Amino acid sequence: MIRGTMPKGVYLRKKPAHNIKTCLHGVTPSRICKKCSREKWVRWEQENPEKVREKKVRWRQENHEKALESSRKSRKAHPETVLRYLQANIDRIRDGLRRWKQANREKVRAHYHARRALKIGNGGRFTDKEWKLVKEFYEYTCLRCDRKEPEIKLTIDHVLPLALGGRNSIDNIQPLCEFCNNSKHNKHIDYREGRIAPCP
């Protein structure tokens, strides 16, 4: 018989691995045990709550649309859980909502205008990004009194008011300070003087 060959039908049997240790679920080190990995991750989460919170916040910021969609699906699939959470945390939710409104007055005002335009039936909608571009185009200046931010706080004003049939679209928006906006009231006055901000 030639050296290095084996007769047909004869196979080498591996020696039993008596010294190889397995995990609690019977998986050898050469393979990944999903249960052990999960238990290890749960222990790490319990020992590092701050890092877990920071990681979740960072992921939500980087994946805003995915986070919103996931939240919508979860609320729709588990309405009872959502109701129990709201009932148990109603005071904390109200405080958080109040703080958010105080820190995001422009978004609140834009939402109010969009809802009002929808109820009236005028139509139109614009984003916070478009409003920022309009302010940048007019160099953060009130078009009525010529004062600039941060001396004043610019607010959204409809050139043709919603009450007179104006649309809630960015081409019908001009930046005015709160005093000038209130002084204009429901009048059709265009302070842009032909300098209309380009729509994105």
RODO-2510 file (C-alpha; in nm, 4 decimals, decimal comma):
residues 200
     n   res          X          Y          Z
     1     m     0,0000     0,0000     0,0000
     2     i     0,1288     0,3424    -0,0911
     3     r     0,2239     0,5540     0,2057
     4     g    -0,0274     0,8259     0,2843
     5     t    -0,3281     0,6437     0,1363
     6     m    -0,6050     0,4498     0,3077
     7     p    -0,7903     0,1417     0,1831
     8     k    -1,1293     0,2068     0,0285
     9     g    -1,4062     0,2232     0,2897
    10     v    -1,1692     0,2979     0,5801
    11     y    -1,1929     0,6450     0,7409
    12     l    -0,9983     0,8111     1,0153
    13     r    -1,2065     0,8720     1,3253
    14     k    -1,1486     1,1873     1,5198
    15     k    -1,0592     1,1411     1,8801
    16     p    -1,3372     1,2484     2,1144
    17     a    -1,2752     1,5999     2,2446
    18     h    -1,3033     1,5318     2,6175
    19     n    -1,1228     1,8541     2,7193
    20     i    -1,3409     2,1005     2,5204
    21     k    -1,5682     2,2987     2,7504
    22     t    -1,9200     2,3902     2,6486
    23     c    -2,1377     2,6774     2,7674
    24     l    -2,4424     2,6357     2,9897
    25     h    -2,6515     2,5731     2,6788
    26     g    -2,4217     2,3004     2,5404
    27     v    -2,2567     2,5057     2,2646
    28     t    -1,8831     2,4630     2,2017
    29     p    -1,6460     2,7641     2,1838
    30     s    -1,6105     2,7184     1,8071
    31     r    -1,9716     2,8293     1,7637
    32     i    -2,1592     3,1390     1,8865
    33     c    -2,4267     3,0771     2,1470
    34     k    -2,7068     3,3282     2,0909
    35     k    -2,8464     3,2754     2,4396
    36     c    -2,5092     3,3426     2,6051
    37     s    -2,4566     3,6531     2,3896
    38     r    -2,8001     3,7832     2,4836
    39     e    -2,7413     3,7234     2,8563
    40     k    -2,4029     3,8981     2,8339
    41     w    -2,5614     4,1983     2,6586
    42     v    -2,8417     4,2203     2,9182
    43     r    -2,5848     4,2186     3,2016
    44     w    -2,3865     4,4940     3,0272
    45     e    -2,7022     4,7056     2,9881
    46     q    -2,7840     4,6672     3,3557
    47     e    -2,4298     4,7645     3,4571
    48     n    -2,4039     5,0613     3,2141
    49     p    -2,7430     5,2415     3,2020
    50     e    -2,5882     5,5800     3,1132
    51     k    -2,3965     5,4404     2,8143
    52     v    -2,7097     5,2593     2,6944
    53     r    -2,9120     5,5819     2,7179
    54     e    -2,6455     5,7800     2,5278
    55     k    -2,6295     5,5118     2,2581
    56     k    -3,0079     5,5157     2,2106
    57     v    -3,0174     5,8962     2,1913
    58     r    -2,7331     5,9010     1,9378
    59     w    -2,9048     5,6351     1,7240
    60     r    -3,2329     5,8297     1,7270
    61     q    -3,0545     6,1459     1,6181
    62     e    -2,8747     5,9675     1,3334
    63     n    -3,1830     5,7671     1,2263
    64     h    -3,4678     6,0092     1,2936
    65     e    -3,7100     5,8742     1,0296
    66     k    -3,6481     5,5101     1,1241
    67     a    -3,7029     5,5923     1,4919
    68     l    -4,0338     5,7663     1,4175
    69     e    -4,1559     5,4787     1,2000
    70     s    -4,0545     5,2215     1,4631
    71     s    -4,2322     5,4214     1,7326
    72     r    -4,5500     5,4463     1,5204
    73     k    -4,5551     5,0709     1,4559
    74     s    -4,4958     4,9931     1,8234
    75     r    -4,7779     5,2236     1,9393
    76     k    -5,0152     5,0758     1,6819
    77     a    -4,9277     4,7166     1,7746
    78     h    -4,9474     4,7686     2,1542
    79     p    -5,2214     5,0270     2,2319
    80     e    -5,2812     4,8856     2,5822
    81     t    -4,9149     4,9309     2,6755
    82     v    -4,9193     5,2891     2,5446
    83     l    -5,2325     5,3678     2,7472
    84     r    -5,0817     5,2252     3,0666
    85     y    -4,7614     5,4265     3,0115
    86     l    -4,9576     5,7492     2,9550
    87     q    -5,1662     5,6975     3,2675
    88     a    -4,8591     5,6230     3,4813
    89     n    -4,6487     5,9148     3,3472
    90     i    -4,9054     6,1838     3,2637
    91     d    -4,7428     6,4563     3,4797
    92     r    -4,3926     6,3900     3,3444
    93     i    -4,5225     6,3915     2,9846
    94     r    -4,7020     6,7245     3,0372
    95     d    -4,3891     6,8830     3,1866
    96     g    -4,1756     6,7586     2,8978
    97     l    -4,4266     6,8833     2,6409
    98     r    -4,4408     7,2257     2,8077
    99     r    -4,0610     7,2544     2,8071
   100     w    -4,0441     7,1465     2,4412
   101     k    -4,3019     7,4094     2,3405
   102     q    -4,1059     7,6807     2,5206
   103     a    -3,7832     7,5759     2,3447
   104     n    -3,9460     7,5363     2,0001
   105     r    -4,1843     7,8285     1,9651
   106     e    -4,1322     7,8525     1,5882
   107     k    -4,2280     7,4883     1,5321
   108     v    -4,5348     7,5312     1,7538
   109     r    -4,6427     7,8404     1,5611
   110     a    -4,5848     7,6653     1,2249
   111     h    -4,7930     7,3683     1,3419
   112     y    -5,0691     7,6055     1,4535
   113     h    -5,0735     7,7801     1,1132
   114     a    -5,0778     7,4469     0,9273
   115     r    -5,3674     7,3189     1,1372
   116     r    -5,5593     7,6449     1,0965
   117     a    -5,5054     7,6459     0,7184
   118     l    -5,6269     7,2861     0,7044
   119     k    -5,9439     7,3712     0,8980
   120     i    -6,0155     7,6754     0,6800
   121     g    -5,9364     7,4797     0,3648
   122     n    -5,6657     7,7119     0,2276
   123     g    -5,4066     7,4364     0,1953
   124     g    -5,0303     7,4706     0,1828
   125     r    -4,7532     7,3641     0,4150
   126     f    -4,3867     7,4511     0,4721
   127     t    -4,1035     7,2981     0,6711
   128     d    -3,8836     7,4382     0,9461
   129     k    -3,5888     7,4150     0,7055
   130     e    -3,7705     7,6364     0,4501
   131     w    -3,8494     7,8940     0,7197
   132     k    -3,4827     7,9056     0,8200
   133     l    -3,3833     7,9593     0,4565
   134     v    -3,6291     8,2513     0,4317
   135     k    -3,4812     8,4145     0,7419
   136     e    -3,1313     8,3630     0,6044
   137     f    -3,2329     8,5180     0,2683
   138     y    -3,3538     8,8348     0,4435
   139     e    -3,0449     8,8346     0,6697
   140     y    -3,2508     8,7671     0,9855
   141     t    -3,4172     9,1085     0,9519
   142     c    -3,7721     9,2171     1,0293
   143     l    -3,8980     9,3541     0,6963
   144     r    -4,1102     9,6207     0,8662
   145     c    -3,8827     9,7766     1,1314
   146     d    -3,5411     9,6605     0,9936
   147     r    -3,4276     9,5266     1,3304
   148     k    -3,2327     9,2028     1,3317
   149     e    -3,1982     8,8942     1,5438
   150     p    -3,0963     8,8495     1,8208
   151     e    -3,2219     9,1969     1,9111
   152     i    -3,5703     9,0793     1,8151
   153     k    -3,7306     8,7387     1,7590
   154     l    -3,8579     8,6825     1,4053
   155     t    -4,2031     8,5294     1,3654
   156     i    -4,3958     8,3827     1,0740
   157     d    -4,6286     8,6265     0,8994
   158     h    -4,8597     8,5475     0,6071
   159     v    -4,8432     8,8171     0,3381
   160     l    -5,2035     8,7389     0,2470
   161     p    -5,3574     8,6344     0,5819
   162     l    -5,5221     8,2946     0,6147
   163     a    -5,8455     8,4718     0,7091
   164     l    -5,8466     8,6423     0,3666
   165     g    -5,7809     8,3197     0,1738
   166     g    -5,3996     8,3129     0,1795
   167     r    -5,2172     7,9799     0,1559
   168     n    -4,9940     7,8435     0,4277
   169     s    -4,7041     7,8000     0,1829
   170     i    -4,3504     7,9367     0,1959
   171     d    -4,4102     8,1784    -0,0958
   172     n    -4,6741     8,3531     0,1210
   173     i    -4,4433     8,3921     0,4228
   174     q    -4,2401     8,6944     0,5337
   175     p    -4,0337     8,7396     0,8527
   176     l    -4,1601     9,0016     1,0994
   177     c    -4,0827     9,0616     1,4643
   178     e    -4,3617     8,9879     1,7105
   179     f    -4,4534     9,3571     1,7572
   180     c    -4,4760     9,4234     1,3807
   181     n    -4,6638     9,1004     1,3226
   182     n    -4,9269     9,1965     1,5814
   183     s    -4,9459     9,5502     1,4402
   184     k    -5,0103     9,4181     1,0873
   185     h    -5,3004     9,2078     1,2183
   186     n    -5,5175     9,0664     0,9337
   187     k    -5,4113     9,3116     0,6620
   188     h    -5,2731     9,2225     0,3205
   189     i    -4,9347     9,4004     0,3278
   190     d    -4,6278     9,2762     0,1424
   191     y    -4,3072     9,4128     0,3000
   192     r    -4,0823     9,2094     0,0684
   193     e    -4,0866     9,4810    -0,2024
   194     g    -4,0262     9,2334    -0,4829
   195     r    -3,7419     9,0555    -0,2967
   196     i    -3,9144     8,7195    -0,2687
   197     a    -3,7085     8,4384    -0,1230
   198     p    -3,6541     8,1526    -0,3743
   199     c    -3,8492     7,8398    -0,2840
   200     p    -3,6269     7,5310    -0,2386
***
